[in-house]
Amino acid sequence: MLVEEAVWTWERALPLKYVLVSEEWDGELIVWARCADADGLFVEPAPRRERLTLVECAPTGRLRKAVERVRHRSPAPDGSVGPGGPGRLGQLDLVVDRPEPGTGPEDGPFCSPDAHRWQLLDPVLLDCRPSARDASLFDVTVEAEVDGPVWHRTEPADARWRLFNGAGGAGLGNCLRADGLYTHRPLPCAPPLRLIGCEPGERLLNRLVRSRADGDRVTLLALDRSGRVMRHQEHMPLGVVASRPSALGGALVDLWLGEGPALRPAPAVRPVWDAWFEGPPAERGAWAAFLPEGRAEWAAFAAARQGADGPLPDPVRHLDGRHITDVPALVCALGEAVAGPGGHYQQCWGALRGCVCGGERPPAPFTLVWHDAEVAGRALASVSVDTAGETPYVDDVLRLLEEVGITVELR
């Protein structure tokens, strides 16, 4: 039985909100515990900003434009940018690999099996100056949250250091190396997690009686009131450090896990979780009440239940554009137009950044009537994610929809 298709129940008056499961090598699903609640699941992420210098960088596209824009804000005598001149870069990926015979610098990011990729999250361009050896190149200093390999390795002399327009995006240039990249970078802290009102399964009962340290890892499933899986967190070690009878009564226990999921939702999105806990939305536009981070979380819930009800059969879909004031809002509204309340529109948005897939066609072409389209046009006028950094985001979305066979009517 697939986890996504499971409907979980228990014979108690309390709602069942979380289930700890693991999967055996043959696909058998092991239920470790059913729980009424969890404390410590929502954690404010700790900032992990770092500074990197892209040495002898040859930027292209929108990265080149960002470099030129920042250099002309407050140039110093040495050509560097003074304080107060940072520039946001959008998504940026750095890939290091060794070229294989017959490949060139324009080839894809994984030309060798040992290629390493880092995501530079929310990067800000702080400083740029002409490189000492070649004034046509730049030493570019960026600040970002660096997500990628944490170990150090010495790159060969022929290694290629390349920049991309986000994951799956087109190239944005190359550099000689990235100073500050190979440094001690601890894994994200995974603080303890308390599971409240748990009904242990047989394996967990045995574990509580005979504590042992082994490699068991579990997945935490979040359920709605109907018992259907609405989200699942990443694998985490099953390390019970304490247990006691639960205040919820009966044979239920509270469990303390020494280490919870490494990645957890922020407290700001908890209202979205509470809304989806009541079940998939029945009315359109419920996502509009949340801030952008909440709308992004809403879109993640919609994607998790993709295919639950299937797309609407209508050859004409209507998109309510009154509340599209940010990118997550557009994702939510489009998913709702295509698949109803709480619905998800399956699309490779990397195509907006130059992904060679070109986007995903729907099972059948349809007409999308976009009402109040001027709202998104105004709100997202300054947003651009294409490789050249020239086309407004909404224009790129319209182009992509039409290229995959969707007829768009703006109203």
C-alpha positions in Angstrom: 0.0 0.0 0.0 1.4 3.4 -1.0 1.7 5.9 1.9 0.0 8.5 -0.2 -3.1 6.3 -0.6 -3.4 5.2 3.0 -6.3 6.3 5.2 -5.4 6.1 8.8 -7.8 5.6 11.7 -7.7 4.8 15.3 -10.4 3.9 17.8 -10.2 7.0 19.9 -12.2 10.2 20.3 -9.0 12.3 19.8 -8.2 13.2 16.2 -5.2 11.4 14.7 -2.7 14.0 13.4 0.6 12.2 13.0 1.9 8.8 12.2 5.5 7.5 12.4 6.2 4.9 9.6 9.1 3.2 7.9 9.3 1.1 4.8 11.0 -2.3 4.5 13.1 -3.3 1.6 10.2 -5.2 0.1 7.8 -2.3 0.4 6.1 -3.4 3.6 4.9 -0.4 5.7 5.8 -0.5 9.3 3.7 1.6 11.7 5.8 2.7 14.7 3.2 5.0 16.4 0.0 7.0 15.9 0.0 10.3 17.7 -2.5 13.0 18.6 -0.1 16.0 18.3 3.5 17.1 18.1 5.4 19.8 20.0 8.5 21.3 18.4 7.5 20.6 14.8 7.4 24.3 13.9 10.8 25.9 14.3 12.1 29.3 13.2 15.0 28.6 10.9 18.4 29.8 12.1 20.1 32.2 9.6 23.1 30.6 7.9 24.3 33.4 5.7 27.8 33.1 4.3 30.1 35.2 2.0 31.6 33.8 -1.1 33.9 35.4 -3.7 33.5 34.2 -7.3 37.1 34.8 -8.5 37.6 35.8 -12.2 33.9 35.6 -12.9 32.7 36.0 -16.4 28.9 36.7 -15.8 26.3 36.5 -18.6 22.6 37.4 -18.9 20.9 38.8 -15.8 24.0 38.1 -13.6 26.0 40.4 -15.9 23.3 43.0 -15.7 23.3 42.8 -11.9 27.1 43.2 -11.8 27.0 46.2 -14.0 24.0 47.7 -12.0 25.8 47.3 -8.7 29.1 48.6 -10.0 27.5 51.8 -11.1 25.8 52.5 -7.8 28.7 53.7 -5.7 32.0 52.9 -7.3 35.2 53.3 -5.3 38.6 54.4 -6.8 39.6 50.7 -7.0 36.5 49.8 -8.9 34.8 48.0 -6.0 31.3 48.8 -4.7 31.0 50.7 -1.5 28.6 50.2 1.4 24.9 50.5 0.6 25.2 49.1 -2.9 24.0 45.5 -2.6 21.8 43.9 -5.3 19.6 40.8 -5.1 20.2 38.1 -7.6 17.2 35.8 -7.4 18.0 32.1 -7.6 21.6 31.1 -8.3 23.2 27.6 -8.5 27.0 26.9 -8.6 28.2 23.7 -10.2 31.7 22.3 -10.1 32.6 19.4 -12.3 35.4 18.0 -14.6 34.8 18.2 -18.4 34.4 14.9 -20.2 35.9 14.5 -23.7 33.8 16.2 -26.3 32.0 18.6 -24.0 32.3 22.3 -23.9 31.5 25.1 -21.4 28.0 25.4 -22.8 27.0 21.8 -22.0 24.7 20.8 -19.1 25.7 21.0 -15.4 26.3 17.3 -14.9 28.9 16.4 -17.5 30.9 14.3 -15.0 29.7 11.8 -12.4 31.4 13.6 -9.5 29.8 17.0 -10.2 28.9 19.0 -7.1 26.1 21.5 -7.0 25.3 24.2 -4.4 22.2 26.3 -4.2 22.9 29.9 -3.2 19.6 30.8 -1.5 18.5 34.4 -1.5 21.9 35.6 -2.8 22.8 39.3 -2.5 25.6 40.8 -4.6 27.7 42.8 -2.1 30.8 43.8 -4.1 32.5 43.4 -7.4 35.8 44.7 -8.8 37.9 44.0 -11.9 40.1 40.9 -11.4 43.8 41.4 -10.9 44.9 39.2 -13.8 42.2 40.1 -16.3 40.3 43.4 -16.0 37.6 42.0 -18.3 36.6 39.6 -15.5 35.3 40.3 -12.1 35.8 39.2 -8.5 32.2 39.1 -7.3 31.3 38.8 -3.6 27.9 37.5 -2.7 26.2 36.7 0.5 23.8 33.8 0.6 22.6 30.7 2.5 24.7 27.9 1.0 22.9 24.6 0.5 25.0 21.7 -0.8 27.9 19.4 0.0 29.5 20.0 3.4 32.8 18.1 2.8 36.0 19.6 1.5 37.7 18.4 -1.6 40.6 19.7 -3.8 39.3 20.5 -7.2 41.6 19.5 -10.2 43.1 22.2 -12.3 40.7 21.5 -15.2 37.6 21.7 -13.0 34.8 23.9 -14.4 33.0 26.3 -12.0 29.7 27.4 -13.6 26.8 29.5 -12.5 23.2 28.7 -13.4 19.8 30.4 -13.2 18.5 28.2 -10.4 18.0 24.5 -10.5 17.4 23.4 -14.1 18.0 26.9 -15.4 20.2 28.1 -18.2 23.8 29.2 -17.7 24.8 32.6 -16.2 28.5 32.4 -16.6 31.6 30.8 -15.1 34.5 31.6 -12.7 37.9 30.3 -11.8 36.9 29.3 -8.2 34.7 30.3 -5.3 36.6 31.4 -2.3 34.9 30.6 1.0 32.9 27.7 -0.5 34.9 24.8 0.9 34.7 25.6 4.6 33.2 23.9 7.7 29.5 24.0 7.1 27.6 22.1 9.8 24.4 20.4 9.0 21.2 22.2 10.0 20.4 21.7 13.7 17.6 19.2 14.3 16.3 20.0 17.8 14.3 17.5 19.8 10.7 16.7 19.0 7.9 15.7 21.4 5.1 13.5 20.2 2.0 13.8 22.3 -0.6 11.2 23.0 1.1 8.3 21.1 -0.2 4.8 20.6 3.0 2.8 20.1 3.1 0.0 17.6 4.6 -3.4 18.4 8.1 -2.5 17.3 8.1 0.7 19.2 6.8 -1.1 22.4 9.7 -3.5 22.1 12.1 -0.6 21.6 10.8 1.1 24.8 11.3 -2.1 26.8 14.7 -2.8 25.3 16.4 0.4 24.3 19.0 0.1 21.7 20.9 2.2 19.2 20.5 1.2 15.6 19.9 2.6 12.2 16.1 2.8 12.2 14.8 5.9 10.4 11.2 6.9 10.3 9.0 9.4 8.4 6.5 11.6 10.1 3.2 11.7 8.2 0.8 14.6 8.9 -2.9 13.7 8.5 -6.1 15.7 8.1 -9.3 14.9 10.0 -10.3 12.3 7.5 -7.1 10.4 8.2 -5.6 11.1 4.7 -1.9 12.0 4.4 -1.5 15.7 3.7 2.3 16.0 4.1 5.2 13.9 5.1 8.4 15.2 6.6 11.9 13.9 5.7 13.4 10.8 7.2 14.7 11.2 10.8 16.4 8.8 13.2 14.2 7.0 15.6 15.9 7.9 18.9 13.5 7.9 21.8 15.2 9.6 24.7 12.3 9.7 27.1 8.7 8.5 27.5 5.9 9.0 30.0 2.2 8.4 30.3 0.3 11.1 28.4 -2.0 13.6 30.0 -4.5 12.6 27.2 -5.1 9.5 29.2 -5.6 5.8 28.5 -2.6 3.8 27.3 -1.2 6.8 25.4 2.3 8.0 26.0 4.3 11.1 25.2 7.6 10.4 23.4 10.7 12.6 23.2 12.8 12.1 20.2 16.4 13.3 20.5 16.5 14.5 16.9 13.5 15.5 14.8 13.4 16.3 11.1 16.2 18.5 10.0 13.9 20.7 7.9 10.8 22.0 9.6 8.1 24.5 8.8 8.4 27.9 10.3 5.8 29.0 13.0 4.5 31.6 10.5 3.0 28.9 8.3 1.3 27.0 11.1 -2.2 28.6 10.3 -1.9 27.0 6.9 -1.3 23.6 8.5 -4.3 24.1 10.8 -6.5 25.0 7.8 -5.5 21.8 5.8 -5.9 19.7 9.0 -9.6 20.3 8.7 -9.4 18.7 5.2 -8.8 19.8 1.6 -10.4 23.2 1.0 -14.0 23.2 -0.3 -14.1 26.8 -1.4 -11.9 28.8 -3.8 -9.6 31.6 -2.7 -9.0 30.4 0.9 -5.2 30.8 0.3 -5.6 34.5 -0.3 -5.9 35.2 3.5 -2.2 34.3 4.0 1.0 36.2 3.5 3.4 35.1 0.7 5.2 32.5 2.9 1.8 31.0 3.8 0.7 30.9 0.2 3.9 29.1 -0.7 3.1 26.5 2.0 -0.4 26.3 0.7 1.0 25.5 -2.8 3.1 22.8 -1.2 0.1 21.1 0.4 -1.7 21.3 -3.0 1.2 19.7 -4.7 1.4 16.9 -2.1 -2.2 15.9 -2.9 -1.7 16.1 -6.6 -3.9 13.8 -8.5 -6.3 13.2 -5.6 -9.3 14.4 -7.5 -7.9 14.7 -11.0 -8.1 17.8 -13.2 -11.5 19.4 -13.9 -12.9 18.1 -17.2 -14.0 21.6 -18.4 -12.4 22.8 -21.7 -12.6 26.3 -20.2 -11.0 27.1 -16.8 -11.4 30.4 -14.9 -8.5 32.0 -13.0 -9.5 34.5 -10.3 -6.7 37.1 -10.4 -7.9 39.5 -7.8 -5.3 38.4 -5.2 -2.3 37.6 -7.3 0.2 40.0 -5.7 3.2 37.6 -5.4 4.5 34.5 -7.2 3.1 31.9 -4.7 -0.3 33.5 -5.2 -0.1 32.9 -8.9 0.8 29.2 -8.2 -2.2 28.8 -5.9 -4.6 30.6 -8.2 -3.5 28.6 -11.3 -3.7 25.3 -9.4 -7.2 26.2 -8.3 -8.3 27.2 -11.8 -7.0 23.9 -13.2 -8.0 21.4 -10.5 -10.5 23.1 -8.2 -10.1 24.3 -4.6 -6.8 23.2 -3.1 -5.8 21.9 -6.6 -2.3 21.8 -8.1 -1.2 22.6 -11.6 1.7 20.4 -12.6 4.3 22.4 -14.5 8.1 22.7 -14.6 8.5 26.3 -13.6 12.2 25.9 -14.3 11.3 26.4 -18.0 10.9 30.1 -17.1 14.6 30.0 -16.2 15.8 28.3 -19.3 15.2 24.6 -18.5 15.6 22.7 -21.7 12.4 20.7 -21.0 10.4 23.6 -22.3 7.5 23.0 -19.9 5.0 20.2 -19.5 1.9 19.9 -21.7 -1.5 19.2 -20.0 -3.3 15.9 -20.8 -5.7 17.9 -23.0 -5.5 21.5 -24.2 -7.9 24.0 -22.6 -8.7 27.7 -22.5 -7.7 29.6 -19.4 -9.7 32.8 -18.8 -7.6 35.0 -16.5 -9.8 37.5 -14.8 -8.4 40.7 -13.3 -5.1 40.0 -15.0 -3.9 43.6 -14.5 -3.5 42.9 -10.7 -0.6 40.5 -11.3 0.8 42.6 -14.1 1.2 45.6 -11.7 2.3 43.6 -8.6 4.9 41.5 -10.4 6.1 44.2 -12.8 9.6 44.2 -11.2 9.9 40.4 -11.0 12.0 38.7 -13.7 13.5 35.2 -13.6 14.4 34.6 -17.2 18.1 34.2 -18.0 18.5 37.6 -19.7 16.6 39.3 -16.9 14.5 41.3 -19.4 11.0 39.8 -19.4 8.5 40.5 -16.6 7.5 37.3 -14.8 3.8 37.4 -15.8 4.8 37.8 -19.5 7.0 34.7 -19.2 4.2 32.7 -17.6 1.8 33.6 -20.4 4.4 32.6 -23.0 5.0 29.3 -21.2 1.3 28.5 -20.9 0.7 29.2 -24.6 3.8 27.1 -25.6 2.4 24.0 -23.8 -1.0 24.3 -25.5 -3.1 26.4 -23.1 -5.0 29.2 -24.7 -5.0 32.2 -22.3 -7.7 35.0 -22.4 -6.9 38.1 -20.3 -9.8 39.9 -18.8 
